[in-house]
Amino acid sequence: MMTNMGTIDRGGRLVIAAVLAFLALGTGALSGVLFWIALVVAAVFTLTALVGNCPLYRIVGLKTCKDC
């Protein structure tokens, strides 16, 4: 699988995922549907950041990495 995400993009996704997970699990600020949406988005962002490939980027033809 080819990577289509750069380092800054991957790091940003991990930061956003951590913030969403903290809001959902740590603060109790989110409840109901927002709680689950935040957890799902955090999981997807974490997975795509670790793998380095975003399926949505592939669909629209976007690449944020310099060497790919």
Secondary structure as GFF3:
##gff-version 3
##sequence-region A 1 68
A	DSSP	alpha_helix	7	21	.	.	.	ID=ss1
A	DSSP	pi_helix	22	27	.	.	.	ID=ss2
A	DSSP	alpha_helix	33	51	.	.	.	ID=ss3
A	DSSP	alpha_helix	55	60	.	.	.	ID=ss4
###
